[in-house]
């Protein structure tokens, strides 16, 4: 994945400024920064959910301008919006997306993911009746349904209890050749899960470093920068 000079404007407001980011296959990258830094905007662009105002993006050698559908099949996305249908059950949501992505044995795959997410007993419950944490687990199941090789996770721990966070950690770590880019406000979690951390501040990329040291000093240093303090 290669983003070159990405910019994004909303009228006169600048959300991203000349962001260049390269992510290799199998890398796990955390995007950190204070509120309003541009983290969600960056992930929406990487996920082809929003176009950049300037710059170029290539994913697996493909450009969203010409190959958006092919790129989408390689992406699993968890965004602030769950993209679930409230009136459908948990199982029906997964089966619907299974049809969109031509997932073989979609019912079996959906059942396996519901079991893994601790939602098997809620398979026939309508999404609007699920708690926020359960909806987040289901959104993660939807993102994994077609076995993508790139996961883009925008604050995926929202609403998750301790068990849900353990499931998320296992998903992030499970495939050595799966690329993961995630945003989070929890620096400790980012350091524990990822190989690399980048920090955005007011739309600019201000730090890009390996997370080789996972001790408390590294966490404190990253926390300071991510909060806009250094």
C-alpha positions in Angstrom: 0.0 0.0 0.0 1.4 3.4 -1.0 -0.1 6.8 -0.3 1.8 9.7 -1.9 1.1 13.3 -0.9 -2.5 12.7 0.2 -4.5 15.8 0.9 -8.2 16.1 1.9 -10.2 19.3 2.1 -13.8 19.9 3.3 -14.5 23.3 2.0 -12.0 25.6 3.6 -11.1 23.0 6.3 -8.0 20.9 5.6 -8.2 17.4 7.1 -5.0 15.9 5.6 -1.9 17.7 4.4 0.6 16.0 2.1 0.6 12.6 3.8 3.0 10.0 2.4 2.8 6.6 3.9 4.0 3.2 2.6 2.9 0.0 4.3 4.5 -3.3 3.3 2.7 -6.7 3.1 2.3 -8.2 6.5 3.0 -5.0 8.4 0.8 -3.9 11.3 0.7 -0.2 11.6 -1.0 2.0 14.2 -2.2 5.5 13.3 -2.2 7.7 16.4 -2.9 11.3 17.1 -5.2 13.7 19.0 -8.8 14.2 18.1 -9.1 16.0 14.8 -5.7 14.9 13.6 -7.0 13.3 10.4 -6.8 9.6 11.4 -10.3 8.6 10.3 -10.0 10.7 7.2 -6.8 8.8 6.3 -8.4 5.4 6.8 -11.5 6.4 4.8 -9.2 7.3 1.9 -7.1 4.1 2.2 -10.4 2.1 2.3 -11.6 3.9 -0.9 -14.6 5.2 1.1 -13.6 8.8 0.2 -11.4 10.3 -2.5 -8.4 12.4 -1.7 -8.4 16.0 -2.8 -4.8 15.6 -3.9 -2.1 13.0 -4.1 -2.1 9.4 -5.2 -3.0 6.0 -3.7 -2.0 2.5 -4.8 -3.1 -0.7 -3.2 -1.5 -3.9 -4.4 -0.4 -2.0 -7.5 -4.0 -0.9 -8.2 -5.4 2.6 -8.3 -8.8 3.4 -6.8 -9.5 5.6 -9.8 -9.6 2.6 -12.1 -9.8 -0.5 -10.0 -11.9 0.4 -7.0 -14.0 -2.8 -7.2 -10.9 -5.0 -7.3 -9.3 -3.2 -4.4 -12.5 -3.5 -2.3 -12.4 -7.3 -2.5 -8.9 -7.2 -0.9 -10.0 -4.9 1.9 -11.7 -5.6 5.2 -12.9 -2.4 6.8 -14.2 -1.5 10.3 -15.2 2.1 10.4 -17.0 4.4 12.8 -20.2 3.5 10.9 -20.7 -0.3 11.2 -22.3 -0.6 7.7 -24.7 -3.1 9.2 -28.5 -3.2 8.5 -30.4 -2.6 11.7 -33.5 -4.5 10.5 -31.6 -7.6 9.6 -30.4 -10.2 12.0 -26.7 -10.8 12.7 -26.7 -13.9 10.4 -28.7 -12.1 7.7 -26.2 -9.3 7.6 -23.3 -11.6 7.0 -25.2 -13.6 4.4 -26.0 -10.4 2.6 -22.4 -9.4 2.5 -21.4 -12.9 1.5 -23.5 -12.5 -1.6 -21.9 -9.2 -2.4 -18.4 -10.7 -2.2 -19.3 -14.1 -3.7 -18.1 -15.9 -0.6 -18.1 -19.7 -1.1 -20.1 -21.6 1.6 -21.1 -18.2 3.0 -23.5 -19.7 5.5 -20.8 -21.9 7.0 -18.3 -19.1 7.0 -20.8 -16.8 8.7 -21.6 -19.4 11.3 -17.9 -19.8 12.0 -17.3 -16.1 12.4 -20.4 -15.7 14.7 -19.0 -18.4 16.9 -15.6 -16.9 16.9 -17.0 -13.5 17.9 -19.0 -14.9 20.7 -22.3 -14.1 18.8 -23.5 -17.6 17.9 -26.4 -17.3 20.4 -27.3 -13.9 18.8 -27.3 -15.1 15.2 -31.1 -14.5 14.8 -31.1 -11.2 16.8 -31.8 -8.1 14.8 -28.8 -5.7 14.8 -30.8 -2.9 16.4 -31.3 -5.1 19.4 -27.6 -5.7 19.9 -25.4 -3.7 22.3 -22.8 -1.4 20.8 -20.1 -3.9 21.7 -21.9 -6.7 20.0 -22.4 -4.6 16.9 -18.7 -3.9 16.8 -18.0 -7.6 17.0 -20.4 -8.2 14.1 -18.7 -5.4 12.1 -15.4 -7.2 12.6 -17.0 -10.5 11.5 -18.3 -8.7 8.4 -14.8 -7.3 7.7 -13.3 -10.8 7.9 -16.0 -12.6 5.9 -14.3 -12.6 2.5 -10.9 -13.3 4.0 -9.2 -10.0 3.0 -5.5 -9.6 3.0 -5.7 -6.0 4.2 -7.6 -4.9 7.3 -8.3 -1.2 7.9 -9.6 -0.8 11.4 -10.8 2.7 12.6 -10.9 2.6 16.4 -12.0 -1.1 16.3 -12.0 -1.4 20.1 -15.0 1.0 20.5 -17.5 -0.6 22.9 -15.6 -3.8 23.3 -15.3 -5.5 26.7 -12.3 -7.4 27.8 -13.3 -10.6 25.9 -14.0 -8.5 22.7 -10.6 -6.8 23.0 -8.9 -10.3 23.2 -10.8 -11.3 20.0 -9.6 -8.2 18.3 -6.0 -8.7 19.3 -6.1 -12.3 18.0 -7.5 -11.1 14.7 -4.8 -8.5 14.3 -2.0 -10.9 15.0 -3.3 -14.1 13.4 -1.9 -14.0 9.8 1.7 -13.0 9.3 1.0 -12.0 5.7 -2.1 -9.9 6.4 -1.6 -6.1 6.4 -3.3 -4.2 9.2 -3.7 -0.5 9.6 -5.6 0.6 12.7 -6.4 3.8 14.5 -6.8 3.9 18.3 -6.6 6.3 21.2 -5.0 3.6 23.3 -1.2 3.9 22.8 -0.5 0.8 25.0 -2.7 -1.3 22.8 -1.1 0.0 19.6 2.3 -0.7 20.9 1.3 -4.2 22.0 -0.4 -5.1 18.6 1.6 -3.3 16.0 5.1 -3.3 14.4 5.0 0.4 13.6 3.4 3.6 14.7 2.7 6.8 12.8 1.4 9.9 14.4 -0.8 12.6 12.7 -1.2 16.1 14.0 -3.4 18.7 12.4 -3.5 16.6 9.2 0.3 16.1 8.9 2.3 13.0 9.5 4.8 14.0 12.2 6.3 10.7 13.3 6.8 7.3 11.7 8.8 4.8 13.7 9.2 1.1 14.4 7.8 -0.2 17.7 10.8 -2.2 18.7 10.8 -1.2 22.3 7.5 -2.2 23.9 8.4 -1.0 27.4 6.8 1.8 29.4 9.3 4.4 28.2 8.3 3.8 24.6 4.6 4.0 25.6 5.1 7.3 27.4 7.1 8.8 24.5 4.5 7.8 21.9 1.7 9.0 24.2 3.3 12.4 24.5 3.7 12.8 20.7 0.2 11.4 20.0 -1.4 13.8 22.4 0.3 16.7 20.5 2.8 17.4 23.2 6.1 16.7 21.4 
